[in-house]
Amino acid sequence: MRRAVGGLIAGVLLLAAAPAMAESPAELISGFRLKHGEVRVVRDATLDRIAMDQARAMAAKDDLSHDALGPFNRRVAPAGAGRAAENIAYGYDNFEKTLSQWIDSSGHRKNLLLHNASRVGIASAKNASGKRTYWAMVIAGDYEPKGKGKNKGKKDAEPLVAVKREVAPASKPKSSSCHIKLLSLCI
């Protein structure tokens, strides 16, 4: 009996001394979202791939840029979301510190709290020297079943995107085939 009690006490002490299981990135993001009135997010394989492609492209170029692999609207389209946002970062080797950095930045924080978001993809990649870690997170929501909703019948409808960019590129005016515009008529 004494041995059994001693073994039980030793087991309890080992469990108490063992480090707690770290929460997954989706659980950490969900915890933050829940504290601020938003719903949980779950990992999504398509968003993970989009985030991984972005993180690898930034690492390969050693450049922190939302456009490292092309425009976000085009990159996120395969996810089929009505709304999406992207956060990027470099510097920290672990997600917890990267998430804290995003929470402390108003634009990145806004993306983390994207209304109606339900899915997330997270990835990191190291640059060629292995000294810098690049992170990409894509969060998305407003998913509608295929063939329903306002985009019914439209091919390649682009999702609504909320992206935090440090420097917004100036948009170029679309070229027009109008030679003369008179009273809103194009001649």
MOJONOR-V563799 format. One record per residue. N is the residue number from 0. PSI is psi as a letter, one per 40 degrees, with the letter a starting at -180 (NA if undefined). OMEGA is omega in whole degrees, -180 to 180 (none if undefined). D_LAST is the distance of its C-alpha to the last C-alpha in whole Angstrom. Layout:
# MOJONOR-V563799
N:PSI:OMEGA:D_LAST ; N:PSI:OMEGA:D_LAST
This chain:
# MOJONOR-V563799
0:d:-180:99 ; 1:d:179:99 ; 2:d:-179:97 ; 3:d:179:95 ; 4:d:178:94 ; 5:d:178:94 ; 6:d:179:91 ; 7:d:179:89 ; 8:d:179:89 ; 9:d:179:88 ; 10:d:179:85 ; 11:d:179:84 ; 12:d:178:85 ; 13:d:178:83 ; 14:d:-180:80 ; 15:d:-178:80 ; 16:d:-178:80 ; 17:i:179:77 ; 18:i:180:73 ; 19:i:177:71 ; 20:h:179:68 ; 21:i:178:65 ; 22:i:178:62 ; 23:i:177:59 ; 24:d:179:56 ; 25:d:178:55 ; 26:d:178:58 ; 27:d:178:57 ; 28:d:179:54 ; 29:d:179:55 ; 30:d:177:58 ; 31:d:-179:55 ; 32:d:-179:53 ; 33:d:179:55 ; 34:e:-177:57 ; 35:f:172:53 ; 36:e:178:53 ; 37:i:-177:51 ; 38:i:177:52 ; 39:i:171:53 ; 40:i:177:51 ; 41:i:177:53 ; 42:i:-179:52 ; 43:h:-175:49 ; 44:d:180:50 ; 45:d:179:46 ; 46:d:175:45 ; 47:d:180:49 ; 48:d:179:47 ; 49:d:178:44 ; 50:d:180:46 ; 51:d:178:48 ; 52:d:180:45 ; 53:d:-180:44 ; 54:d:179:47 ; 55:d:179:48 ; 56:d:178:45 ; 57:d:180:46 ; 58:d:-180:49 ; 59:d:-180:48 ; 60:e:-174:46 ; 61:f:-175:49 ; 62:h:178:46 ; 63:h:-176:45 ; 64:h:176:41 ; 65:d:-176:39 ; 66:e:-178:37 ; 67:d:-178:40 ; 68:e:-180:39 ; 69:i:-177:35 ; 70:h:-178:33 ; 71:d:-179:35 ; 72:d:-179:33 ; 73:d:-178:33 ; 74:d:-175:37 ; 75:e:-177:38 ; 76:d:-180:36 ; 77:e:-180:39 ; 78:d:179:41 ; 79:f:-179:39 ; 80:i:175:39 ; 81:d:179:37 ; 82:i:177:38 ; 83:i:178:39 ; 84:i:-178:40 ; 85:h:170:42 ; 86:h:175:45 ; 87:i:180:46 ; 88:i:168:49 ; 89:i:174:51 ; 90:d:-177:55 ; 91:i:179:57 ; 92:e:-179:59 ; 93:i:-175:59 ; 94:d:-177:57 ; 95:d:-180:59 ; 96:d:178:58 ; 97:d:178:54 ; 98:d:178:54 ; 99:d:178:56 ; 100:d:179:53 ; 101:d:180:50 ; 102:d:-179:52 ; 103:e:179:52 ; 104:h:-173:49 ; 105:d:-180:47 ; 106:d:179:43 ; 107:d:178:46 ; 108:d:178:48 ; 109:d:178:45 ; 110:d:178:44 ; 111:d:-178:47 ; 112:f:179:47 ; 113:h:-177:44 ; 114:h:180:44 ; 115:e:176:45 ; 116:h:180:45 ; 117:e:-177:48 ; 118:i:-179:48 ; 119:i:173:48 ; 120:h:-177:48 ; 121:h:178:50 ; 122:i:174:51 ; 123:i:178:52 ; 124:i:179:53 ; 125:i:176:55 ; 126:i:-175:53 ; 127:d:-180:55 ; 128:e:-178:58 ; 129:e:-176:58 ; 130:e:-178:59 ; 131:h:178:55 ; 132:h:177:54 ; 133:h:-179:51 ; 134:i:173:50 ; 135:h:176:47 ; 136:h:175:47 ; 137:h:-180:44 ; 138:h:-173:45 ; 139:i:178:43 ; 140:a:-176:43 ; 141:f:177:41 ; 142:h:176:42 ; 143:i:176:41 ; 144:i:179:42 ; 145:h:176:40 ; 146:e:-179:38 ; 147:i:173:38 ; 148:a:-173:36 ; 149:e:-179:33 ; 150:e:-178:32 ; 151:h:177:33 ; 152:e:179:31 ; 153:h:178:29 ; 154:i:175:30 ; 155:f:177:30 ; 156:h:-178:30 ; 157:i:178:30 ; 158:i:172:33 ; 159:h:-173:33 ; 160:h:172:35 ; 161:h:-176:37 ; 162:h:175:37 ; 163:h:177:39 ; 164:h:179:38 ; 165:d:178:40 ; 166:h:-180:37 ; 167:h:179:34 ; 168:i:178:31 ; 169:h:-179:28 ; 170:h:179:25 ; 171:h:177:22 ; 172:i:180:19 ; 173:h:179:17 ; 174:i:-176:15 ; 175:i:177:11 ; 176:e:178:9 ; 177:h:174:6 ; 178:d:178:6 ; 179:h:177:5 ; 180:h:-176:6 ; 181:h:-178:8 ; 182:f:180:10 ; 183:e:176:10 ; 184:h:-180:6 ; 185:h:-178:4 ; 186:NA:none:0
